[in-house]
Amino acid sequence: MLAGTTLAALFGCAEVDDIMVDRPAIDVVESRCTTIELVGLRRADRLAVSEDGRIALAGSRIDADGFEAGRAFQLDPVVGTARVFDSARPHSVATWLGGLAYVDAGGQLRPVDPEPLDGRPITIPGGMPTNAIGKASDIYVHGDSIWVSTRARDALRPRAIVRLGADGGSTRVDAQYGTLGARLDDDWLDATPTVRSFVPGPDDRVYAVGRARAAAIEHAALRPGDRPREDLGFVSVARATRPPIGRNDIAFRALEHAITIWQQPDFWPMRIVLDQDERPTVFYITGHSGQRIAAGHPHMAQVSASGALVGPRRLPLPAFAEHGGVQAALPLADGGWLIGGSACRPGRSMCKGFVSRLDRDLQPLWTTFVVRERASAVVDLKRVDDRIYALGVSSPYCCEYDTFRNGGWLVEVMDDGSCPAAPTLRADGRWLR
């Protein structure tokens, strides 16, 4: 009799009020909102949102001949339109200038849409050492000034930061900030450093973080090919210096240049941003032992003008994670943060891209995930009114963005961590290519 009653109740044929019990509501601290795929995007780099809510995305694709080329998206959530623009060169930066979306193109910042008649390329002046903008994926625009990275003439990999200003219908180099990271201190040889991220500081300095492989000075007696090399993370701080008058003789030598170096397990930088008080703040991984970042935890610290880390603090990861990294961060007016990155189980057996809102004590208020594949990360964040847009990517090496080359996604989440009841990003094909 009991079995029959139970089956009847399950199939809706019996009175069930007397066996139902009240269960307490579950507080939602983790959510999974709709993920919008950016079809044909091999690598996603940067996300930019205009004042009126339009979205620009920079990245790369594979062309018909199998080479890496450029792809940029321009989305209008209000109207519901999406446009895709391809180019011969991959893109790594995106920004909005005068109501137009711009991406990097060789030695220029060029409008994504080539049709507007008032769209004028912003060109690195011809006197620069090369005609290629560097690959540090940061760009800053304040008034008529633009900070971008470029290659230096006397070094293969390092990037120099320049400040461009408007000069009639063209641009000029107003200042440069040394060859950031070009030369490590006297303890290291054969360095191949790259600047990963930078910010213009409030004191007319540029604060940059990067990575390098180098040999210790103790191996100087060995042939260069025989010297064992180590992975290093560094902070590089340079005061602005004006370029010399000679257009073809721009020297990237900072008058004041501080560089601080750590071995990879102690400091592996991911991103540097300005906090609520315009102080340079670096997000990095520490506590691991191998170059594949399989055990470290995310931390943050302010950076002093001497390159020192001030007040380092550990950042929380979702409960399931054993390790991970933070790729993107936005300061909030209440003293808290939005952070995005990758949270991983042991040995990167599974990684989820995530976005968390933290209070001023770095305690998580909510978390949402990029639910797409078993290995993903959030690499850029933007906040517009009550909505947050997260750019996600996928790769087997989820905590190391350098190796992400397997697609891109957008996730939209509300400011309280909930999924939007009326998404502006529509999963109806119009966002896809």
Disulfide bonds with the S-S distance in Angstrom:
Cys33-Cys419 2.15
Cys344-Cys351 2.50
Cys351-Cys398 2.11
